[in-house]
């Protein structure tokens, strides 16, 4: 055989028979775990001789391809000489609405199992039963048919014939890809200092199926140093796929450029970039249903043709390319990108497609994960992003509105909304004059009320209220997320209630995301966490789910301290001292720009502080071209801001920006595009209730809570902002750090070695 194709039964059946439209506006709360529970409930009632979860496998030759089809049959039922394949499906649809031919893919799946069984046991006939179970009531509906071996063989071979063009395309691509990888050299004339060390550490980690934490300086070329060895590992059959995960659009573009460079050097590889739904939606509304969108209507009838077309003709499937083919085939560009992610060799996307329980790519089977590496870029960002992904909040006001809206229309839904509203009122009374209440244990009564609300809301939405009541749909999704997070709740969480005037907000807050980050990544063969600022390493390894057995690589900076002129101004920028700090800060910045004309970025801990300094700056520096980062800038505005920094600017240019914002990391202003950086403050997050909860949690388990909640995250922003300056061996520039805390031992220890040769400004 020319190629061997392994395919699960379900994937084969759905590829051939899945039809219809995308309906993502409302999905039932039935999760995979709930579906598994329902399967077990049905299987418990099998007779003694019956079997459940039976592994079946067969081989079929077609067009010089060998297909190995495998899967687990839900049930094998035996009655005298009769054998029945039982295919169990849980559903939230009313059973009376389900007909025998409602879903051909369900029959196709069961027919595959029937054929496998008959072939293995050399029998001629079998019965196939579809068992639909209503997930709320537990009621069942059965459909049964009898098949001969010849009928099933024709059915399965027909599916294989339909799947074969895609299978051949993938197999032939894989052969070309692996041959090209073997010939591929590092795409630059030479390795920069530190690149070979990082690339070697990445390859070894993948080879051994381990986890690596790599601190590699800004400017050495981390992207190519992680992607290149990962591609080499694909060619050596260590892995079959890689995910390049990042938090920002700019770093996604850097990854695309790295693959593009290797493709120009002869690499045959397919990359897919997943762009957020709200950015690529052709209608701009994000409503995925046949009523609202022509690209959702009939999506599954056209998607196979669209996938084959783009894979035959393109290698870099970025946003522009995907949109072009999506329009051609009239398919949703976002869902198209998700479908392509399963076919690609490399996927470039946000962290949430792997780590977020709301979003993650559900069709990645464990077998595929075992042959996949995760490259987590700017991994320091995953700590707070992880907290957000694993937290959930509820507010009182939607339940009050739903109580009023459904009081007459749906008594049950109106009543449960009232009970939830009453629960929030009771919490407000319990709080008295306090604005917050903390709970270590989960709120079981609230969780039960939410479960009841979900049940009644689901029934109403299935009746079509999703179109009538946007509030019900939105609240359903919020409640669904609350339920999802409550299933993860443990000692690393806390629940708190926040009293805000007439409203009450309750949050399940993830204090420590490390365990859940580790759980989300553990099925993959290898995990590479890398950043220029995994410092201190112990903190980041701890917060990203690492342990003492993981590899650590600390790449020294290839840049000399002579390239950077570092100055520290010992001035308090604490909140109480900010007003009197403004004039000295403006004088320092003015002197810097007038004495050393060029392009500068000035970073501030908040927009409020930025605007206070900007007002004073504008009075005495009207001759300096000044641009300012605004809140909520779109992509075009961000691009315009960065394009202002040109190497041939006439006179000086100053950009005012915030620490931790879009311009403080992930941007590359090489050479004279940037001549200096000023950082005001030490970047500490604003003192607040949640940060104090984090501090208390880590203090209670023996860590330095204040450092974990404030100092380490804050100084990371400083290091990232300063890292914008030196991007190559030829760059030079000035960094001014304005805060007296930079002279304290704790903060000194967190500065890069190249910054420690500083002079004091008075």
RODREN-508305 format. One line per field, with one value per residue (C-alpha): chain; residue number from 0; residue in one letter; x, y, z. Coordinates in pm, whole numbers, plus 50000, padded with zeros to 5 digits. Example, Ala and Ser with C-alpha at 12.3 -4.5 7.8 and 13.67 -1.06 7.14 Angstrom:
2
chain	A  A .
resi	0  1 .
resn	a  s .
c1	51230  51367 .
c2	49550  49894 .
c3	50780  50714 .
END
This chain:
762
chain	A  A  A  A  A  A  A  A  A  A  A  A  A  A  A  A  A  A  A  A  A  A  A  A  A  A  A  A  A  A  A  A  A  A  A  A  A  A  A  A  A  A  A  A  A  A  A  A  A  A  A  A  A  A  A  A  A  A  A  A  A  A  A  A  A  A  A  A  A  A  A  A  A  A  A  A  A  A  A  A  A  A  A  A  A  A  A  A  A  A  A  A  A  A  A  A  A  A  A  A  A  A  A  A  A  A  A  A  A  A  A  A  A  A  A  A  A  A  A  A  A  A  A  A  A  A  A  A  A  A  A  A  A  A  A  A  A  A  A  A  A  A  A  A  A  A  A  A  A  A  A  A  A  A  A  A  A  A  A  A  A  A  A  A  A  A  A  A  A  A  A  A  A  A  A  A  A  A  A  A  A  A  A  A  A  A  A  A  A  A  A  A  A  A  A  A  A  A  A  A  A  A  A  A  A  A  A  A  A  A  A  A  A  A  A  A  A  A  A  A  A  A  A  A  A  A  A  A  A  A  A  A  A  A  A  A  A  A  A  A  A  A  A  A  A  A  A  A  A  A  A  A  A  A  A  A  A  A  A  A  A  A  A  A  A  A  A  A  A  A  A  A  A  A  A  A  A  A  A  A  A  A  A  A  A  A  A  A  A  A  A  A  A  A  A  A  A  A  A  A  A  A  A  A  A  A  A  A  A  A  A  A  A  A  A  A  A  A  A  A  A  A  A  A  A  A  A  A  A  A  A  A  A  A  A  A  A  A  A  A  A  A  A  A  A  A  A  A  A  A  A  A  A  A  A  A  A  A  A  A  A  A  A  A  A  A  A  A  A  A  A  A  A  A  A  A  A  A  A  A  A  A  A  A  A  A  A  A  A  A  A  A  A  A  A  A  A  A  A  A  A  A  A  A  A  A  A  A  A  A  A  A  A  A  A  A  A  A  A  A  A  A  A  A  A  A  A  A  A  A  A  A  A  A  A  A  A  A  A  A  A  A  A  A  A  A  A  A  A  A  A  A  A  A  A  A  A  A  A  A  A  A  A  A  A  A  A  A  A  A  A  A  A  A  A  A  A  A  A  A  A  A  A  A  A  A  A  A  A  A  A  A  A  A  A  A  A  A  A  A  A  A  A  A  A  A  A  A  A  A  A  A  A  A  A  A  A  A  A  A  A  A  A  A  A  A  A  A  A  A  A  A  A  A  A  A  A  A  A  A  A  A  A  A  A  A  A  A  A  A  A  A  A  A  A  A  A  A  A  A  A  A  A  A  A  A  A  A  A  A  A  A  A  A  A  A  A  A  A  A  A  A  A  A  A  A  A  A  A  A  A  A  A  A  A  A  A  A  A  A  A  A  A  A  A  A  A  A  A  A  A  A  A  A  A  A  A  A  A  A  A  A  A  A  A  A  A  A  A  A  A  A  A  A  A  A  A  A  A  A  A  A  A  A  A  A  A  A  A  A  A  A  A  A  A  A  A  A  A  A  A  A  A  A  A  A  A  A  A  A  A  A  A  A  A  A  A  A  A  A  A  A  A  A  A  A  A  A  A  A  A  A  A  A  A  A  A  A  A  A  A  A  A  A  A  A  A  A  A  A  A  A  A  A  A  A  A  A  A  A  A  A  A  A  A  A  A  A  A  A  A  A  A  A  A  A  A  A  A  A  A  A  A  A  A  A  A  A  A  A  A  A  A  A  A  A  A  A  A  A  A  A .
resi	0  1  2  3  4  5  6  7  8  9  10  11  12  13  14  15  16  17  18  19  20  21  22  23  24  25  26  27  28  29  30  31  32  33  34  35  36  37  38  39  40  41  42  43  44  45  46  47  48  49  50  51  52  53  54  55  56  57  58  59  60  61  62  63  64  65  66  67  68  69  70  71  72  73  74  75  76  77  78  79  80  81  82  83  84  85  86  87  88  89  90  91  92  93  94  95  96  97  98  99  100  101  102  103  104  105  106  107  108  109  110  111  112  113  114  115  116  117  118  119  120  121  122  123  124  125  126  127  128  129  130  131  132  133  134  135  136  137  138  139  140  141  142  143  144  145  146  147  148  149  150  151  152  153  154  155  156  157  158  159  160  161  162  163  164  165  166  167  168  169  170  171  172  173  174  175  176  177  178  179  180  181  182  183  184  185  186  187  188  189  190  191  192  193  194  195  196  197  198  199  200  201  202  203  204  205  206  207  208  209  210  211  212  213  214  215  216  217  218  219  220  221  222  223  224  225  226  227  228  229  230  231  232  233  234  235  236  237  238  239  240  241  242  243  244  245  246  247  248  249  250  251  252  253  254  255  256  257  258  259  260  261  262  263  264  265  266  267  268  269  270  271  272  273  274  275  276  277  278  279  280  281  282  283  284  285  286  287  288  289  290  291  292  293  294  295  296  297  298  299  300  301  302  303  304  305  306  307  308  309  310  311  312  313  314  315  316  317  318  319  320  321  322  323  324  325  326  327  328  329  330  331  332  333  334  335  336  337  338  339  340  341  342  343  344  345  346  347  348  349  350  351  352  353  354  355  356  357  358  359  360  361  362  363  364  365  366  367  368  369  370  371  372  373  374  375  376  377  378  379  380  381  382  383  384  385  386  387  388  389  390  391  392  393  394  395  396  397  398  399  400  401  402  403  404  405  406  407  408  409  410  411  412  413  414  415  416  417  418  419  420  421  422  423  424  425  426  427  428  429  430  431  432  433  434  435  436  437  438  439  440  441  442  443  444  445  446  447  448  449  450  451  452  453  454  455  456  457  458  459  460  461  462  463  464  465  466  467  468  469  470  471  472  473  474  475  476  477  478  479  480  481  482  483  484  485  486  487  488  489  490  491  492  493  494  495  496  497  498  499  500  501  502  503  504  505  506  507  508  509  510  511  512  513  514  515  516  517  518  519  520  521  522  523  524  525  526  527  528  529  530  531  532  533  534  535  536  537  538  539  540  541  542  543  544  545  546  547  548  549  550  551  552  553  554  555  556  557  558  559  560  561  562  563  564  565  566  567  568  569  570  571  572  573  574  575  576  577  578  579  580  581  582  583  584  585  586  587  588  589  590  591  592  593  594  595  596  597  598  599  600  601  602  603  604  605  606  607  608  609  610  611  612  613  614  615  616  617  618  619  620  621  622  623  624  625  626  627  628  629  630  631  632  633  634  635  636  637  638  639  640  641  642  643  644  645  646  647  648  649  650  651  652  653  654  655  656  657  658  659  660  661  662  663  664  665  666  667  668  669  670  671  672  673  674  675  676  677  678  679  680  681  682  683  684  685  686  687  688  689  690  691  692  693  694  695  696  697  698  699  700  701  702  703  704  705  706  707  708  709  710  711  712  713  714  715  716  717  718  719  720  721  722  723  724  725  726  727  728  729  730  731  732  733  734  735  736  737  738  739  740  741  742  743  744  745  746  747  748  749  750  751  752  753  754  755  756  757  758  759  760  761 .
resn	x  x  x  x  x  x  x  x  x  x  x  x  x  x  x  x  x  x  x  x  x  x  x  x  x  x  x  x  x  x  x  x  x  x  x  x  x  x  x  x  x  x  x  x  x  x  x  x  x  x  x  x  x  x  x  x  x  x  x  x  x  x  x  x  x  x  x  x  x  x  x  x  x  x  x  x  x  x  x  x  x  x  x  x  x  x  x  x  x  x  x  x  x  x  x  x  x  x  x  x  x  x  x  x  x  x  x  x  x  x  x  x  x  x  x  x  x  x  x  x  x  x  x  x  x  x  x  x  x  x  x  x  x  x  x  x  x  x  x  x  x  x  x  x  x  x  x  x  x  x  x  x  x  x  x  x  x  x  x  x  x  x  x  x  x  x  x  x  x  x  x  x  x  x  x  x  x  x  x  x  x  x  x  x  x  x  x  x  x  x  x  x  x  x  x  x  x  x  x  x  x  x  x  x  x  x  x  x  x  x  x  x  x  x  x  x  x  x  x  x  x  x  x  x  x  x  x  x  x  x  x  x  x  x  x  x  x  x  x  x  x  x  x  x  x  x  x  x  x  x  x  x  x  x  x  x  x  x  x  x  x  x  x  x  x  x  x  x  x  x  x  x  x  x  x  x  x  x  x  x  x  x  x  x  x  x  x  x  x  x  x  x  x  x  x  x  x  x  x  x  x  x  x  x  x  x  x  x  x  x  x  x  x  x  x  x  x  x  x  x  x  x  x  x  x  x  x  x  x  x  x  x  x  x  x  x  x  x  x  x  x  x  x  x  x  x  x  x  x  x  x  x  x  x  x  x  x  x  x  x  x  x  x  x  x  x  x  x  x  x  x  x  x  x  x  x  x  x  x  x  x  x  x  x  x  x  x  x  x  x  x  x  x  x  x  x  x  x  x  x  x  x  x  x  x  x  x  x  x  x  x  x  x  x  x  x  x  x  x  x  x  x  x  x  x  x  x  x  x  x  x  x  x  x  x  x  x  x  x  x  x  x  x  x  x  x  x  x  x  x  x  x  x  x  x  x  x  x  x  x  x  x  x  x  x  x  x  x  x  x  x  x  x  x  x  x  x  x  x  x  x  x  x  x  x  x  x  x  x  x  x  x  x  x  x  x  x  x  x  x  x  x  x  x  x  x  x  x  x  x  x  x  x  x  x  x  x  x  x  x  x  x  x  x  x  x  x  x  x  x  x  x  x  x  x  x  x  x  x  x  x  x  x  x  x  x  x  x  x  x  x  x  x  x  x  x  x  x  x  x  x  x  x  x  x  x  x  x  x  x  x  x  x  x  x  x  x  x  x  x  x  x  x  x  x  x  x  x  x  x  x  x  x  x  x  x  x  x  x  x  x  x  x  x  x  x  x  x  x  x  x  x  x  x  x  x  x  x  x  x  x  x  x  x  x  x  x  x  x  x  x  x  x  x  x  x  x  x  x  x  x  x  x  x  x  x  x  x  x  x  x  x  x  x  x  x  x  x  x  x  x  x  x  x  x  x  x  x  x  x  x  x  x  x  x  x  x  x  x  x  x  x  x  x  x  x  x  x  x  x  x  x  x  x  x  x  x  x  x  x  x  x  x  x  x  x  x  x  x  x  x  x  x  x  x  x  x  x  x  x  x  x  x  x  x  x  x  x  x  x  x  x  x  x  x  x  x  x  x  x  x  x  x  x  x  x  x  x  x  x  x  x  x  x  x  x  x  x  x  x  x  x .
c1	50000  50118  49977  49822  49532  49414  49072  48825  48473  48306  48535  48468  48090  48073  48302  48074  47728  47732  47502  47307  47384  47591  47372  47611  47384  47248  47392  47259  47454  47508  47880  48098  48104  47723  47702  47936  47717  47407  47592  47682  47321  47197  47478  47401  47068  47224  47174  47450  47575  47572  47895  47970  48254  48374  48684  48639  48878  48893  49113  48984  49193  49082  49264  49606  49531  49497  49232  49248  48911  48868  48645  48450  48098  47860  47688  47674  47342  47284  46942  46948  47106  47047  47319  47242  47479  47354  47455  47362  47305  47214  46998  46817  46575  46220  46215  45900  46096  46358  46276  46444  46646  46706  47082  47237  47579  47443  47335  47667  47865  47662  47686  48067  48057  47810  48034  48342  48165  48029  48365  48553  48304  48224  47851  47603  47337  47313  47058  47147  46972  46990  46906  46824  46817  46670  46934  46690  46404  46604  46328  46441  46347  46465  46505  46605  46704  46843  47140  47325  47702  47693  47476  47710  48020  47880  47791  48137  48322  48107  48215  48578  48542  48400  48678  48960  49031  49096  49296  49513  49573  49687  49902  50081  50135  50280  50532  50644  50654  50880  51116  51142  51209  51502  51664  51578  51864  51835  51689  51952  52322  52417  52268  52266  52425  52181  51969  52144  52122  51748  51680  51873  51683  51349  51434  51559  51244  51019  51224  51187  50824  50899  50824  51070  51073  51304  51402  51551  51641  51438  51592  51769  51493  51294  51023  51250  51453  51142  50958  51258  51343  50972  50944  51255  51084  50789  51032  51186  50836  50873  50550  50289  50168  50260  50058  50215  50020  50034  49832  49884  49828  50181  50347  50113  50244  50602  50522  50363  50678  50898  50702  50696  51075  51118  50868  51081  51376  51191  50977  50644  50417  50064  50001  49665  49612  49293  49162  48902  48542  48445  48728  48650  48268  48145  47817  47981  47711  47862  47523  47581  47248  47092  46842  47114  47400  47427  47774  47629  47331  47425  47784  47829  47705  47992  48276  48443  48478  48616  48875  48992  49019  49230  49456  49527  49630  49770  50035  50002  49638  49635  49337  49345  49372  49097  48860  48921  48826  48543  48381  48440  48268  48021  48135  48187  48555  48587  48444  48642  48965  48874  48809  49140  49322  49264  49414  49718  50071  50106  49836  49899  49637  49551  49612  49241  49209  49411  49363  49018  48744  48488  48673  48927  48946  48725  48789  49160  49167  49418  49586  49653  49765  50031  50190  50161  50388  50266  50492  50369  50510  50528  50437  50444  50104  49945  49937  49675  49507  49473  49307  49056  48986  48924  48707  48333  48091  47717  47520  47181  47029  46974  46773  46554  46484  46416  46179  45976  46002  45890  45655  45354  45511  45688  45596  45879  46149  46006  45996  46357  46474  46288  46455  46796  46716  46603  46930  47129  46907  46975  47351  47318  47140  47402  47679  47534  47765  48045  48100  48244  48190  48437  48360  48624  48376  48163  47810  47615  47272  47357  47502  47178  46968  47186  47140  46761  46778  46980  46721  46426  46618  46728  46369  46261  46551  46475  46124  46279  46312  46677  46560  46309  46513  46879  46898  46792  47054  47329  47236  47225  47585  47697  47526  47677  48025  47952  47853  48163  48397  48215  48310  48678  48650  48906  49135  49295  48969  48770  48414  48341  48036  48074  47793  47759  47466  47154  47343  47531  47811  47937  48261  48435  48789  49084  49366  49619  49574  49883  49703  49445  49711  49902  49588  49505  49853  49936  49785  50022  50358  50558  50517  50760  50700  50923  50958  51218  51087  51031  51202  51212  51205  51084  50771  50678  50752  50532  50246  50247  50214  50578  50765  51123  51155  51091  51376  51486  51695  51835  51978  52227  52180  52391  52391  52657  52580  52760  52466  52233  52285  52072  51983  51772  51592  51529  51182  50867  50590  50363  50000  50020  50329  50219  50114  50450  50638  50504  50741  51062  50948  50876  51213  51395  51208  51255  51629  51662  51486  51654  52003  51966  51709  51537  51236  51120  50854  50745  50560  50328  50150  49804  49622  49544  49912  49998  49747  49870  50227  50114  49936  50255  50473  50261  50317  50694  50743  50520  50809  50827  50598  50398  50158  49949  49814  49438  49203  49041  49255  49160  49417  49444  49507  49771  49943  49942  50096  50383  50433  50508  50837  51056  51435  51438  51208  51289  51325  51218  50909  50769  50503  50315  50196  50090  50287  50140  49959  49983  50299  50498  50561  50558  50657  50981  51122  51472  51765  51683  51308  51350  51631  51511  51260  51145  50959  50773  50708  50779  50469  50287  49923  49684  49618  49281  49054  49143  49517  49491  49307  49593  49846  49664  49630  50001  50106  49887  50075  50420  50505  50571  50215  50295  50565  50334  50043  50225  50604  50670  50382  50467  50837  50756  50584  50894  51126  50897  50878  51253  51302  51157  51487  51769  51659  51990  52367  52378  52109  52199  51983  51890  51665  51553  51383  51199  51126  51327  51239  51476  51754  51612  51775  51453  51399  51769  51770  51495  51677  51865  52243  52279  52071  52269  52548  52338  52403  52187  51994  51938 .
c2	50000  50348  50514  50397  50612  50574  50720  50697  50577  50896  51119  50914  50916  51289  51385  51208  51265  51582  51832  52147  52481  52618  52684  52824  53091  52835  52502  52290  52261  51890  51840  51550  51431  51443  51248  50988  50967  50903  50633  50462  50483  50303  50047  49962  49819  49583  49209  48996  48871  49216  49413  49785  50002  49726  49812  49728  49769  49688  49748  49847  49892  50160  50327  50212  50345  50126  50261  50146  50230  50193  50294  50184  50059  50176  49840  49484  49325  48949  48780  48418  48415  48788  49048  49420  49717  49986  50346  50581  50953  51200  51494  51800  51800  51689  51317  51355  51586  51316  51095  50783  50970  51291  51234  51010  51039  50847  50556  50571  50544  50241  50082  50098  49910  49658  49587  49553  49305  49092  49084  48990  48719  48599  48653  48760  48970  49216  49457  49821  50028  50403  50487  50854  50958  51289  51432  51594  51344  51030  50919  50703  50662  50368  50308  49966  49828  49496  49481  49214  49207  49304  49608  49728  49658  49872  50145  50155  50135  50421  50632  50542  50642  50981  51035  50914  51245  51423  51127  51109  51484  51469  51159  51295  51629  51450  51269  51590  51773  51517  51502  51882  51895  51656  51896  52211  52410  52688  52971  53231  53234  53175  53128  53435  53390  53188  53063  52729  52668  52740  52534  52240  52260  52266  51962  51760  51846  51730  51416  51320  51433  51679  52039  52326  52671  52896  53250  53393  53761  53990  54022  53685  53543  53321  53243  53082  52916  52731  52677  52543  52254  52173  52144  51925  51705  51660  51541  51293  51163  51276  51476  51535  51882  52199  52477  52821  52992  53360  53640  53912  53967  54104  53784  53578  53775  53700  53327  53357  53532  53252  52985  53200  53228  52850  52791  53018  52795  52489  52373  52210  52279  52401  52663  52792  53113  53127  53483  53578  53536  53900  54013  53785  53759  53869  54005  54182  54048  53714  53542  53196  53066  53014  53293  53552  53451  53304  53172  52966  52847  52510  52537  52159  52094  52302  52274  51959  52121  52440  52247  52043  52356  52560  52268  52189  52546  52720  52669  52972  52986  53324  53552  53701  53362  53203  53495  53469  53099  53145  53398  53174  52875  53076  52934  53103  53211  53147  52794  52733  52820  52577  52296  52373  52361  51985  51944  52172  52086  52407  52615  52974  53093  53248  53060  53003  52742  52506  52628  52790  52539  52756  52766  52484  52271  51982  51753  51712  51350  51237  51023  51339  51535  51272  51370  51747  52009  52334  52637  52897  53237  53529  53268  53524  53645  53305  53352  53629  53499  53164  53332  53493  53168  52974  53235  53300  53567  53615  53936  53998  54234  53985  53754  54044  54130  53766  53732  54020  53905  53545  53588  53535  53368  53081  53039  52790  53008  53322  53148  53020  53366  53513  53266  53363  53733  53669  53485  53792  54017  53793  53825  54204  54198  53961  54202  54488  54785  54578  54591  54240  53893  53608  53234  52963  52684  52675  52812  52487  52649  52894  52614  52418  52722  52777  52412  52456  52783  52611  52337  52577  52824  52542  52429  52784  52838  52510  52644  52932  53209  53263  53490  53672  53717  53806  53851  53490  53361  53580  53480  53114  53135  53314  53048  52773  52913  52939  52573  52477  52657  52524  52173  52278  52449  52348  52505  52723  52920  53159  53288  53648  53873  54239  54476  54761  54996  54800  54521  54224  54042  53695  53557  53222  53360  53141  53248  53001  52876  52652  52319  52382  52507  52185  51971  52139  52073  51733  51524  51683  51524  51828  52184  52471  52786  53071  53444  53715  53776  53446  53612  53504  53157  52988  53203  53139  52769  52752  52955  52774  52427  52323  52097  52011  51751  52002  52140  52502  52695  53037  53192  53473  53800  53830  54208  54394  54636  54904  54905  55045  55361  55302  55577  55562  55863  55810  55961  55832  55754  55603  55709  55961  56128  56143  56508  56635  56386  56536  56833  56633  56358  56608  56777  56442  56347  56692  56693  56345  56430  56768  56638  56320  56376  56066  55839  55760  55559  55682  55420  55489  55260  55400  55624  55863  55913  55931  56212  56405  56402  56463  56783  56925  56791  56965  57308  57311  57069  57198  57157  56779  56557  56364  56074  55906  55554  55578  55339  55080  55149  54933  54752  55036  55292  55070  55021  55398  55458  55217  55339  55685  55546  55572  55578  55896  56113  56482  56590  56385  56172  56078  55813  55810  55456  55239  54956  54618  54759  54667  54875  54750  54401  54206  54503  54529  54880  54807  55043  55413  55350  55361  55540  55541  55420  55583  55372  55557  55341  54975  54848  54716  54631  54872  54781  54610  54349  54062  54127  54125  53790  53650  53786  53628  53293  53257  53388  53115  52843  52972  53197  53570  53678  54041  53941  53688  53933  54259  54271  53989  54071  54442  54410  54184  54481  54693  54433  54393  54770  54812  54514  54713  54903  54661  54421  54337  54345  54686  54864  55122  55345  55486  55356  55576  55406  55656  55528  55509  55139  55050  55106  54847  54502  54317  54521  54529  54147  54144  54374  54223  54219  54473  54723  54694  54921  55233  55591  55793  56101  56362 .
c3	50000  49913  50227  50555  50681  51043  51112  51403  51317  51434  51229  50913  50963  51038  50749  50500  50649  50858  50685  50759  50917  51203  51503  51762  51906  52151  52247  52528  52850  52787  52826  52727  53090  53103  52778  52928  53237  53025  52831  53160  53282  52969  52979  53344  53227  52976  53027  53177  52839  52677  52634  52647  52509  52276  52072  51702  51412  51042  50739  50395  50080  49838  49549  49671  50023  50332  50571  50933  51088  51463  51751  52056  52009  52287  52319  52184  52280  52251  52232  52117  51770  51726  51783  51804  51782  52024  51944  52232  52178  52453  52345  52475  52183  52248  52166  51956  51722  51652  51356  51224  50960  51162  51167  50897  51066  51367  51146  50959  51282  51395  51050  51069  51400  51256  50959  51180  51406  51120  50945  51264  51366  51011  51048  50782  50960  51248  51396  51456  51719  51779  52141  52200  52567  52681  52908  53153  53178  53099  52859  52566  52204  51990  51618  51489  51151  51025  50787  50592  50577  50206  50280  50553  50346  50063  50313  50474  50142  50016  50313  50249  49883  49987  50241  50012  49825  50156  50292  49980  49983  50347  50298  49991  50163  50467  50247  50074  50409  50575  50276  50271  50646  50614  50363  50562  50713  50970  50758  50851  50754  51116  51460  51682  52021  52234  51943  51900  52277  52278  51964  52108  52438  52251  52035  52331  52530  52244  52189  52556  52589  52867  52965  52915  53074  52871  52961  52641  52599  52377  52032  51996  51773  52009  51753  51491  51770  51892  51562  51363  51603  51633  51255  51255  51516  51276  51006  51250  51339  51700  51661  51390  51483  51666  51824  51848  52127  52204  52360  52100  51728  51681  51801  51581  51282  51390  51387  51041  50917  51058  50869  50554  50567  50596  50313  50091  50182  50053  50347  50253  50549  50615  50880  50998  51193  51398  51424  51685  51570  51625  51394  51098  51109  50763  50903  51197  51432  51534  51514  51371  51246  50904  50975  51045  50816  50467  50557  50844  50637  50484  50613  50656  50300  50158  50408  50269  49926  50082  50286  49985  49770  50013  50106  49740  49663  49973  50241  50473  50573  50743  50799  50449  50277  50486  50424  50048  50033  50283  50050  49749  49912  50124  50459  50796  50810  51184  51178  50859  51044  51325  51076  50903  51239  51251  50901  50944  51055  51255  51423  51532  51778  52112  52439  52490  52213  52433  52791  52815  52908  52723  52392  52355  52040  52152  51854  51932  52048  52310  52045  51840  52147  52218  51887  51938  52096  52253  52199  52449  52350  52597  52857  53141  53009  53069  53448  53452  53137  53314  53612  53376  53189  53509  53683  53647  53773  53817  53867  54024  53765  53477  53705  53818  53453  53360  53656  53514  53150  53211  53506  53280  52974  53155  53521  53599  53443  53605  53943  53936  53821  54122  54359  54223  54255  54615  54683  54578  54793  55092  55029  55022  55358  55496  55394  55598  55563  55410  55034  55009  55153  55110  55104  55105  55029  54712  54742  54708  54737  54458  54242  54282  54188  53880  53778  53802  53609  53334  53305  53263  53045  52816  52761  52684  52443  52264  52208  52015  52274  52183  51903  52122  52439  52392  52770  52832  52590  52739  53095  52993  52867  53185  53400  53183  53246  53620  53620  53423  53664  53973  53856  53875  54216  54481  54740  54471  54435  54647  54608  54687  54667  54574  54671  54419  54495  54396  54223  54366  54187  54287  54149  54159  54145  54050  54280  54144  53783  53786  53839  53564  53320  53386  53341  53009  52872  53014  52730  52478  52409  52510  52634  52574  52782  52669  52719  52760  53112  53295  53588  53862  53707  54027  54033  53669  53683  53992  53838  53504  53654  53640  53879  53973  53694  53415  53210  53257  53006  53096  52781  52852  52665  52349  52390  52584  52866  52659  52415  52680  52883  53195  53439  53756  53899  54270  54296  54463  54213  54477  54450  54736  54583  54219  54204  54326  54106  53781  53736  53811  53570  53291  53345  53319  53002  52845  52918  52769  52442  52396  52479  52272  51995  51860  51899  52252  52432  52777  52983  53279  53527  53441  53195  53480  53564  53192  53137  53442  53307  52947  53049  53205  52918  52656  52815  52768  52476  52199  51954  52018  51809  52070  52013  52282  52333  52365  52540  52314  52004  51705  51489  51237  51513  51673  51338  51275  51619  51547  51189  51330  51462  51154  51145  50935  51148  51121  51485  51784  51835  52176  52234  52565  52652  52945  53104  53023  52720  52352  52295  52593  52454  52130  51911  51716  51658  51531  51489  51501  51503  51884  52066  52424  52680  53003  53258  53533  53842  53908  53731  54038  53970  54135  54498  54488  54638  54401  54421  54800  54785  54574  54823  55121  54943  54866  55207  55363  55173  55268  54971  54973  54896  54819  54569  54399  54376  54307  54271  54022  53784  53808  53734  53440  53275  53335  53180  52879  52822  52850  52621  52328  52299  52211  51936  51766  51816  51643  51848  52112  52330  52667  52942  53231  53528  53747  54098  54420  54460  54176  54429  54673  54675  54587  54269  54183  54186  53924  53678  53380  53420  53137  53335  53658  53534  53585  53683  53918  53812  54080 .
END
